[in-house]
Amino acid sequence: MNRTLFYVAPMVPALVIVGFFVWFANWIPQTRWEPPEKLRIEAGMVPEQLAALGKIIVRQRGCLTCHTMEPGAGVKGAGRGPNLARIAMRRAQGVSGGPGNLAEYLVQALYEPGAYLVEGYANIMPASTGAPAKLSYEEVVAAINYLQSLGGTPSVKVGDIPKPASEAPAGAAGTRAGAPGEAATTDPVAMLTEHGCLACHSFKPKEVLVGPPFDATLLRQAAAERKVSPEAFVMEAIVKPRAVERADFPQGVMPQNYGQQLTAGQLQTMVKHLLAPEGK
């Protein structure tokens, strides 16, 4: 008995301390983070319901990274894309350019943004069904209803507008790159264009669009600061962008799924291209 106490006694304080921390950890209010659920859009929804979902989609998919909603700021506003404030009212008042019908105008703007450009803006917006927004057909309908509600009345139901030419709900561009049985492009410029990278990043060293410019020198400096190789840094910036986000640029804008969209060979080609002098 005494021998047992000899071994057990020293363990009692440790068990008490461990028990205290277990109790304390469970006493603290627990929180759990979960990613936002995919919005459920049903064919029978009325325009007002779709507009409410469209408001969420426009904010979640990064549209406001380039577009602003500033009442009184006019068409241009302060963004890289046209101001969306009261867009329905402005179109109704006779703003020229593009289809006259608001719904048709918005369909064209989302499917073929380069077909009509508001004066003063560059042709930098990728199709909304491709990267980075990758809207499904139903999400496009919801977004259109929301934009109609900005100074007007939503009126579009699922089925009222045409589907994209490819009829691919999430944008065929990103899917083709890694689709089984299909040859994935290894042209770095084609990949950067296809995935919408050049809408936010410039190859001009001092030109800031949305994200940092593609400057090989700065990329190597950033890698040195993190004590990793330039190749490892750029690879992480592509497949895990939140891990290397800079505080002086918009947060959470870059898509998080390029690691699933690009093959290993494509990633290596892109990394090599971005680290070459002047992106050559």
Protein Blocks (a to p, Z undefined) as FASTA:
>chain_A
ZZmmmmmmmmmmmmmmmmmmmmmmmmpccddddddddddddfklcfklmmmmmmmmmmmn
ommmmpccdehkajnlmafbdcfehklmmmmnopaeijfblklmmmmmmmmmmlpccehi
acfbccfkbcfklpafklmmmmmmmmmmnopacfbdehjaccdfklpanopklmmmmggh
iacdfbfklmmmmnommmmbcfbfklcfkbccddfklmmmmmmmnopafklmmmmmmmmm
mlmccfkbcehkbccklmmmpcfklmmmmmmmmmpghhZZ
